Each structure stands twice: as C-alpha cells, then as structure tokens.
C-alpha cells in the first residue's frame, strides 16, 4: 500500500468518476458486464459515505447498436441523432443497474455554454449539490444531441475536469481501457513503461501522452493528462486507471498502486480564477509590451490600456481573452472590461484618456488583476495551458 496514495485518499468525501467509451462499449454496443461491475463498486463507495458524481460516455455506442451501424457516422446531424437514440438507452441501463442496489440516479446533459455563463454555471452547480444532498448519483454527459463546435467541451475528459471543480470534489478517477499513463503508447510500443506517479506537469509529460483515440472515443491519453493538469490547479489529485479490471475502484480506494496518480499542484487557484482559466473559452488575444508583461508577472498588477500593442479577434465585455507577448508566448488569461473595438481605440493610451476617447469609462483597467490568471511562472514555464 502506498503511503502517499493512502494519505491523499483518506480525506476524500466526494469523487468524480469518469468512465470512457473504451470501458463502456464493445464493437457491438454497450458493455453491460463492465457497467454492472462498476455499479457494484460505486455502491460500495456510497456505503462508505463517499459521494459520487459519474461522468459517462457511451451514448453514441448505444445509438449505433440501436441502428445496427458498425461505425460512427461522419456528419454532425447523424452523430447528434445517434446520440439522441443512445442516451435514453444508456441512462436506462444505469438506472436498472443501480436500482438493484436501491440507489437512485439522475441524468444531467451539459454543454460548455452552460458552464461558461456564470449564472448558468451556478445553477448547474446548485442542481448537482441538491441531488447529492438527496443521496442521488448524478450521471453527466455532454449534450451531444444539440452541441456544436463553439460550445463543445472537446471530450468528456475536459468535462470531467470542469465538473470536478464545480462540485468541489476531492478526487478525479478517470477510467479508460489501459492501465494508466505510459512513457509511450502501449498499444504500439512494446517497451512502453507505466508511470505510477506524476508529481509535476511539464512539456515532457505532455509529449509522452498519446493522442490516439479509442474506437468510439473523441479523446486520447493527451486529453486525460490535460484534464488531470486542470484539476491539479484546484489542489485535486487524479488517478487514471483501467476500468476493465474487475475491482479497480475497490483497489484504488484501498490505496493500492493502481494506474497513474497525478499529484495536486502546489500553486492552487480559487474557484473563480479556476473558472476563468479553464471554463471560460478565450474569445481573442491581447498582445502586450514588455512593461505590461513584467507588471503582470512580477508585480501581479492589472492590465492597463497603455501596455496593449495589438488586439486579435472580436469579443465582448466580460469575455475571456489570452494575453501574449510580442513573441506570441502565452502569459495569462483574463476577463476584459471593454469590447475589442473599444480596446483598439484606447490601446497605448493612459487610463486618464479613456473617457475622452470613448465618451465613457467603465474602468481604468482593461483587465483587473482579480479577473486575471497567470499561466506561466517568471522563468517562462507553463503553469497551465489554455489553447488546447
């Protein structure tokens, strides 16, 4: 038993469990045996007083089975139709599996738009907390029936990271169809070695992550590692493990060295700044000069119009934008106090000139430091990556 794992798991009272398509599906539809096995283990966790939020893939696989298709269709409308067919089947399978143990579940379908808007984010959060207080397990999936690229999470790995933060969970367990995070893709490299613990995220870690998706999945190991990095910035550990192993959840919570443990980061973001950094999708870019870069990185100052060199993209007041230097290095992300057209008019000016130029002034700062999240340290190392 690993002392470090046992210490991290000892205080877990709420866990997000994400189960991927590689676990839940076969080439002929849903993997009913795996679902029943995981359901039984989750009931064991509930008996120990651990609250569970379940992120489940599998709707498209279930829909393919209903239609008799052998592969995922290419067009967006067909994929949405398949998801609509399969989602009802997926939740019915879960309801039947949990009902055998007297456990109630509830279905929640989300788009990124639901979490990008602060009020809708809080509404979704309140709904989840209410269900948990009623001893109901929420089963969450992306709303594939209506989602388009602009409001997609990207994959359920990214969704699991956002939900972990939203629900203030103490652990993310990401179950896939391989044993964890390897030095290489174990499906194509016989010399790949399992990495049992990752204490710090860096570029080398991301290079190791495979981007090859499974048969029905939209992500790969890279998306799982990115999700782990996001929750680590909230001070939350992640375990990536093989969900097809019969007792995987029991073994994880017994402190056994299953899968890969990603430790929480030393620098942690508060709820609001984590939401700015990882839930709000950046709508544009502000290029800033050296003086503004030093003021933001070293002095933790706000961004003034005088430090802005260029505006890229179109965005509105309150949108998230990336800050880069002249070389294009990403420095920070923040919520703007002015829309892109107004910023183009006042960039390079002193704050005292804003009202004379625009005819009004919302604030002296284009981005207030309270709405600004730095994404690299003073030596230029990534703290978190937002473009992906």
SVG drawing of the C-alpha trace seen along z (x, -y; Angstrom):
<svg xmlns="http://www.w3.org/2000/svg" viewBox="-34 -64 47 73">
<polyline fill="none" stroke="black" stroke-width="0.4" points="0.0,0.0 1.4,-3.4 1.5,-5.8 1.2,-8.9 -1.9,-7.4 -3.4,-6.5 -2.9,-10.0 -4.4,-11.6 -7.4,-9.3 -8.1,-9.3 -10.0,-12.6 -12.0,-12.0 -15.7,-12.5 -16.7,-13.3 -15.3,-11.9 -15.9,-12.4 -15.6,-9.1 -15.3,-9.5 -15.8,-6.3 -14.7,-6.3 -16.1,-4.7 -13.2,-2.2 -14.6,-0.8 -18.3,-1.1 -18.5,0.1 -17.7,3.0 -17.8,3.0 -21.4,4.3 -22.8,1.8 -22.7,1.2 -20.5,3.4 -23.2,4.4 -20.8,6.6 -18.5,3.6 -21.4,1.3 -22.7,3.8 -19.2,4.3 -18.6,0.6 -22.0,0.0 -21.5,2.6 -18.2,1.0 -19.7,-2.5 -22.4,-1.2 -19.6,0.0 -18.1,-3.6 -21.5,-5.0 -21.8,-2.7 -18.5,-4.2 -20.1,-7.7 -18.3,-8.8 -20.5,-10.9 -20.2,-10.1 -20.6,-12.2 -20.4,-10.0 -19.3,-11.3 -20.3,-8.6 -19.6,-8.2 -21.4,-5.6 -24.5,-7.3 -23.2,-7.1 -22.2,-3.5 -25.7,-2.7 -27.2,-4.5 -25.1,-2.7 -26.4,0.6 -30.0,-0.5 -29.5,-1.5 -27.4,1.6 -24.5,-0.6 -20.9,0.7 -19.1,-2.6 -19.7,-6.2 -21.3,-8.4 -19.3,-11.4 -21.9,-14.1 -22.8,-16.2 -26.5,-15.8 -26.2,-12.0 -23.9,-11.9 -26.5,-14.0 -29.3,-11.7 -27.3,-8.7 -26.6,-10.3 -30.3,-11.1 -31.1,-7.4 -28.4,-6.1 -28.7,-8.5 -32.0,-7.1 -30.7,-3.6 -27.6,-4.5 -29.4,-6.1 -31.9,-3.2 -29.0,-0.7 -27.6,-2.7 -31.0,-3.1 -31.6,0.7 -28.1,1.5 -28.3,-1.0 -31.9,-0.1 -30.8,3.4 -29.0,1.8 -31.7,-0.6 -29.7,-3.6 -31.4,-6.4 -29.7,-8.3 -30.4,-11.4 -29.3,-12.4 -27.7,-15.7 -26.7,-16.8 -24.4,-19.8 -22.8,-21.9 -19.8,-24.2 -22.2,-27.1 -23.9,-26.0 -20.7,-26.4 -19.3,-29.4 -22.1,-31.7 -21.6,-32.3 -25.3,-32.3 -25.9,-29.0 -22.8,-27.6 -24.0,-28.4 -27.5,-27.0 -25.9,-23.7 -23.7,-23.6 -26.7,-24.1 -28.6,-21.3 -25.7,-18.9 -25.4,-19.8 -29.1,-19.3 -29.0,-15.8 -26.0,-14.9 -27.8,-16.1 -30.7,-13.8 -28.3,-10.8 -28.8,-10.6 -25.9,-9.9 -25.8,-12.4 -24.8,-10.9 -23.5,-13.6 -22.7,-13.5 -22.2,-16.2 -25.4,-17.0 -24.3,-15.6 -27.8,-16.0 -27.5,-19.7 -23.9,-20.6 -21.8,-22.4 -18.1,-23.1 -18.5,-26.5 -20.0,-25.0 -18.3,-21.6 -16.2,-20.6 -14.0,-18.8 -14.4,-15.4 -15.7,-14.0 -12.2,-14.2 -12.4,-18.0 -16.0,-17.9 -14.8,-15.8 -12.2,-18.4 -14.8,-21.2 -17.3,-19.2 -14.6,-18.2 -14.0,-21.9 -17.7,-22.8 -18.7,-20.2 -15.6,-20.8 -14.7,-17.1 -11.5,-15.9 -10.6,-13.3 -11.0,-12.6 -10.8,-9.0 -10.5,-8.6 -11.2,-5.1 -10.0,-4.0 -9.2,-0.7 -5.4,-0.8 -3.6,-0.5 -2.7,-4.2 -0.2,-6.8 2.7,-5.2 6.0,-6.6 4.7,-5.6 1.5,-4.4 1.4,-0.8 -0.8,0.2 2.0,-0.4 5.2,-0.2 6.1,3.0 8.8,1.1 6.2,-1.3 6.5,-1.6 3.7,-2.5 4.3,-5.7 2.9,-5.2 3.1,-8.8 3.4,-12.2 4.3,-15.0 4.8,-17.9 3.4,-18.7 5.8,-19.8 6.3,-19.6 7.9,-16.2 4.8,-14.8 2.6,-16.0 5.0,-14.6 4.5,-11.2 0.8,-11.3 -0.7,-9.5 -3.2,-11.4 -4.6,-8.2 -8.3,-7.9 -10.1,-4.6 -12.7,-3.1 -15.5,-5.3 -13.8,-8.0 -13.1,-11.5 -10.0,-11.9 -6.9,-10.0 -4.3,-9.9 -3.4,-13.5 -6.9,-14.7 -6.8,-12.8 -3.5,-14.3 -4.7,-17.8 -7.8,-17.1 -5.5,-16.0 -3.5,-19.1 -6.6,-21.3 -7.9,-19.7 -4.4,-19.7 -4.6,-23.5 -7.5,-23.2 -5.4,-21.2 -7.1,-17.9 -5.4,-14.7 -6.3,-12.5 -5.9,-8.7 -6.0,-7.3 -6.6,-3.6 -8.0,-0.6 -11.8,-0.5 -12.0,3.0 -10.2,4.5 -12.8,6.3 -12.1,4.5 -10.4,1.3 -12.4,-1.2 -12.0,1.0 -8.3,1.3 -7.9,-2.4 -9.7,-3.4 -7.7,-0.7 -4.6,-2.7 -3.1,-0.1 -0.8,-1.3 -3.2,-1.0 -3.0,-3.3 -1.2,-6.6 -1.6,-9.1 -1.2,-12.8 -0.5,-14.9 -2.1,-18.2 -0.2,-21.4 1.5,-23.4 0.0,-26.6 -3.7,-26.4 -6.4,-28.6 -9.6,-29.7 -12.9,-28.7 -13.5,-31.9 -10.0,-32.0 -10.1,-28.3 -13.4,-29.0 -11.8,-31.9 -8.8,-29.8 -10.5,-26.6 -14.2,-27.0 -14.4,-30.3 -13.3,-29.8 -10.9,-32.6 -12.5,-34.7 -9.5,-36.7 -5.9,-37.7 -4.3,-40.9 -0.6,-41.4 1.2,-43.3 4.5,-45.1 7.5,-44.2 6.5,-46.7 3.0,-45.3 4.4,-41.7 6.7,-42.5 4.0,-44.3 1.6,-41.3 4.1,-38.5 6.3,-40.0 4.1,-42.6 0.7,-40.9 -0.7,-44.2 -3.8,-44.8 -3.6,-45.3 -3.8,-49.0 -4.6,-50.2 -1.1,-51.7 0.5,-48.2 -1.5,-46.8 0.2,-46.6 -2.5,-44.7 -6.0,-43.2 -6.8,-40.0 -10.3,-38.6 -13.7,-40.0 -15.0,-39.8 -17.4,-41.5 -17.1,-43.0 -16.8,-40.2 -15.3,-37.6 -12.1,-35.8 -9.0,-36.7 -5.5,-35.4 -2.5,-37.7 0.6,-37.1 3.9,-39.0 5.3,-40.1 6.9,-36.7 3.5,-35.0 4.2,-33.4 1.0,-32.9 1.2,-34.7 -2.2,-34.9 -6.0,-34.8 -8.5,-37.3 -11.9,-38.9 -12.0,-42.2 -13.8,-45.3 -14.2,-46.6 -15.1,-45.0 -12.5,-44.5 -13.5,-47.6 -13.1,-49.9 -9.8,-48.4 -8.4,-49.0 -9.3,-52.7 -7.7,-53.0 -4.7,-50.7 -1.4,-52.5 -3.2,-55.3 -3.1,-56.3 -6.2,-55.4 -6.9,-59.1 -7.5,-59.3 -10.2,-56.6 -13.2,-58.7 -12.1,-61.4 -11.5,-58.8 -14.6,-56.6 -17.0,-59.1 -17.4,-56.9 -15.2,-54.9 -16.1,-51.6 -12.8,-51.2 -9.2,-52.3 -8.1,-48.7 -8.7,-46.7 -8.4,-43.6 -8.5,-43.9 -6.0,-41.7 -8.8,-40.0 -10.0,-38.7 -6.6,-37.7 -5.0,-34.3 -1.2,-34.0 -0.4,-30.8 3.4,-30.8 5.9,-31.5 8.6,-34.2 11.0,-31.7 8.6,-31.1 7.5,-27.6 3.9,-26.7 1.6,-26.6 -1.4,-25.7 -2.1,-25.6 -5.3,-27.2 -5.2,-26.9 -6.0,-23.2"/>
</svg>
